[in-house]
Amino acid sequence: MTRAVDDPLRVGVLASGEGTNLQALLDSVHGKEAVVVAVAADKPTAGALARAGDAAVATAVFPIVDYPDRGARDAAIADWLAQHDVQLVVLAGYMALLTSPLLSRFPDAVVNVHPSLLPAFPGMRAIEQAIDYGVKVFGVTVHLVLDDGGVDTGPVVVQGAVELANATNPAAVRDALRPLEHALLPEAVRLIARGAVTRDPDNPRRIVVAA
């Protein structure tokens, strides 16, 4: 669907956990540059569902056991998001890999927040990977999710870093990164909402952010 310049961006959020990144969106961009219109989870116990309900946002649960495979589940999610006229899909702590039946429906319109400075440490246990590698700087990346079969391979939209020279505790690193996530994810949505995010025509892996 097309969007007038002054219309807020319609956002659908997928979450698996407590929904603190969803809350960051609700507290910052919701009702302003963007409006969160739908929140889906892969488990009924996800705290994100209660947060969405408190904000009067439509919710749905898509347990994998209800579908023959992941592709069928993703197709059902995509249909539900389309019914809510979603223009941008935000993965806010969504722990299931997405497949083509959803990603192909929202080309260049799915973003994920990942707890590392991609392309370093993609995939699961990113913080543990970074600690095991002995890094001194940890970070957060918001990136596009592509229908390319990869994991955390999409172009970077925004990143932020924090120096933790002697980090050995994953929980402590996660606590240090959480404020970055809560700042960067809304910032990425703001940039996309105002049309400031485009692909570099000379290098499609590079995102150009307009001033």
For each residue, the residues with C-beta under 8 A, 3 or more apart:
1: 85 87
2:
3: 7 9 10 87
4: 7
5: 195
6:
7: 3 4
8: 31 32 33 34 35 193
9: 3 33 34 35 87 88 189 192 193
10: 3 34 35 37 84 85 86 87 88
11: 25 29 34 35 36 37 86 87 88 89 90 189
12: 36 37 38 39 40 81 84 86 88 89 90
13: 22 25 36 38 39 40 48 52 89 90 91 92
14: 39 40 41 42 77 89 90 91 92 94
15: 19 21 22 39 40 41 46 48 49 91 92 93 94
16: 41 42 43 46 48 93 94 95 96
17: 46 47 48 93 95
18: 46 47 48 93
19: 15 22 23 39 46 47 48 49 50 51 52 92 93
20: 23 24 93 178 181 182
21: 15 24 25 92 93 113 181 182 185
22: 13 15 19 25 26 36 39 48 51 52 92 93
23: 19 20 26 27 51
24: 20 21 27 28 181 182 183 185 186
25: 11 13 21 22 28 29 30 34 36 90 92 185 186 189
26: 22 23 30 36 51 55 57
27: 23 24 30
28: 24 25 32 186
29: 11 25 32 33 34 186 189 190 193
30: 25 26 27 34 35 36 55
31: 8 35
32: 8 28 29
33: 8 9 29 189 190 193 194
34: 8 9 10 11 25 29 30 88 189 190 193
35: 8 9 10 11 30 31
36: 11 12 13 22 25 26 30 39 52 55 57
37: 10 11 12 57 58 84 85 86
38: 12 13 57 58 59 60 80 81 84 86
39: 12 13 14 15 19 22 36 48 49 51 52 57 58 59 60
40: 12 13 14 15 59 60 61 62 77 80 81
41: 14 15 16 44 46 48 49 59 60 61 62
42: 14 16 46 61 62 63 64 73 94 95 96
43: 16 46 61 63
44: 41 49 61 63
45:
46: 15 16 17 18 19 41 42 43 49 61
47: 17 18 19 50 51
48: 13 15 16 17 18 19 22 39 41 51 52 92 93
49: 15 19 39 41 44 46 52 53 59 61
50: 19 47 53 54
51: 19 22 23 26 39 47 48 54 55
52: 13 19 22 36 39 48 49 55 57 58 59
53: 49 50 56 57 59
54: 50 51
55: 26 30 36 51 52
56: 53
57: 26 36 37 38 39 52 53
58: 37 38 39 52 84
59: 38 39 40 41 49 52 53
60: 38 39 40 41 80
61: 40 41 42 43 44 46 49
62: 40 41 42 66 67 73 76 77 80
63: 42 43 44 66
64: 42 67 70 73 96
65:
66: 62 63 73
67: 62 64 70 72 73 76
68: 72
69: 72 73
70: 64 67 73 74 96 97 99
71: 74 75 99 100 101
72: 67 68 69 75 76 101
73: 42 62 64 66 67 69 70 76 77
74: 70 71 77 78 98 99 100 101 102 103
75: 71 72 78 79 101 102
76: 62 67 72 73 79 80
77: 14 40 62 73 74 80 81 102
78: 74 75 81 82 101 102 105 106
79: 75 76 82 83
80: 38 40 60 62 76 77 83 84
81: 12 38 40 77 78 84 86 89 102 105 106
82: 78 79 85 86 105
83: 79 80
84: 10 12 37 38 58 80 81
85: 1 10 37 82
86: 10 11 12 37 38 81 82 89 106
87: 1 3 9 10 11 109
88: 9 10 11 12 34 106 109 110 111 189 192 193
89: 11 12 13 14 81 86 102 106 109 110 111
90: 11 12 13 14 25 110 111 112 185 189
91: 13 14 15 94 98 110 111 112 113 145
92: 13 14 15 19 21 22 25 48 113 185
93: 15 16 17 18 19 20 21 22 48 113
94: 14 15 16 42 91 98 112
95: 16 17 42
96: 16 42 64 70
97: 70 151
98: 74 91 94 102 103 110 145
99: 70 71 74 102 103
100: 71 74 103 104 147
101: 71 72 74 75 78 104 105
102: 74 75 77 78 81 89 98 99 105 106 110
103: 74 98 99 100 106 107 110 145 146 147
104: 100 101 107 147
105: 78 81 82 101 102
106: 78 81 86 88 89 102 103 109 110
107: 103 104 147
108: 144 199
109: 87 88 89 106
110: 88 89 90 91 98 102 103 106 144 145
111: 88 89 90 91 142 143 144 145 157 185 188 189 192
112: 90 91 94 142 143 145 152 154
113: 21 91 92 93 140 141 142 181 184 185
114: 118 122 126 140 141 142 143 152
115: 126 127 138 139 140 174 177 181
116: 120 121 122 126 127 129 130 138 139 140 141
117: 120 121 137 138 139 140 141 159 161
118: 114 121 122 141 143 152 156 159
119: 122 152 153
120: 116 117 130 135
121: 116 117 118 126 127 129 130 133
122: 114 116 118 119 126 151 152 153
123: 126 129 151 152
124:
125: 128 129
126: 114 115 116 121 122 123 129 130
127: 115 116 121 130 131 138 170 173 174 177
128: 125 131 132 170
129: 116 121 123 125 126 132 133
130: 116 120 121 126 127 133 135 138 173
131: 127 128 134 135 167 168 170 173
132: 128 129
133: 121 129 130
134: 131
135: 120 130 131 138
136: 163 164 165
137: 117 161 162 163 164
138: 115 116 117 127 130 135 161 162 164 167 173 176 177
139: 115 116 117 159 160 161 162 177 180
140: 113 114 115 116 117 159 160 161 177 180 181 184
141: 113 114 116 117 118 152 156 158 159
142: 111 112 113 114 156 157 158 159 184 185 187 188
143: 111 112 114 118 152 154 155 156 157
144: 108 110 111 154 155 157 207
145: 91 98 103 110 111 112 154
146: 103 150 153 154 155
147: 100 103 104 107
148: 153 154
149:
150: 146 153 154
151: 97 122 123
152: 112 114 118 119 122 123 141 143
153: 119 122 146 148 150
154: 112 143 144 145 146 148 150
155: 143 144 146 199 204 205 206 207
156: 118 141 142 143 159 207
157: 111 142 143 144 188 191 192 197 207 209
158: 141 142 184 187 188 191 209
159: 117 118 139 140 141 142 156 184
160: 139 140 180 183 184
161: 117 137 138 139 140 180
162: 137 138 139 176 177 180
163: 136 137
164: 136 137 138 167 173 176
165: 136
166:
167: 131 138 164 172 173 176
168: 131
169: 172 173
170: 127 128 131 173 174
171: 174 175
172: 167 169 175 176
173: 127 130 131 138 164 167 169 170 176 177
174: 115 127 170 171 177 178
175: 171 172 178
176: 138 162 164 167 172 173 179
177: 115 127 138 139 140 162 173 174 180 181
178: 20 174 175 181 182
179: 176 182 183
180: 139 140 160 161 162 177 183 184
181: 20 21 24 113 115 140 177 178 184 185
182: 20 21 24 178 179 185 186
183: 24 160 179 180 186 187
184: 113 140 142 158 159 160 180 181 187 188
185: 21 24 25 90 92 111 113 142 181 182 188 189
186: 24 25 28 29 182 183 189 190
187: 142 158 183 184 190 191
188: 111 142 157 158 184 185 191 192 197
189: 9 11 25 29 33 34 88 90 111 185 186 192 193
190: 29 33 34 186 187 193 194
191: 157 158 187 188 194 196 197 209
192: 9 88 111 157 188 189 195 196 197
193: 8 9 29 33 34 88 189 190
194: 33 190 191
195: 5 192 210
196: 191 192 209 210
197: 157 188 191 192 207 208 209 210
198: 207 208 210
199: 108 155 204 206 207 208
200: 203 204 205 206 207 208
201: 204
202:
203: 200 206
204: 155 199 200 201
205: 155 200
206: 155 199 200 203
207: 144 155 156 157 197 198 199 200
208: 197 198 199 200
209: 157 158 191 196 197
210: 195 196 197 198
211:
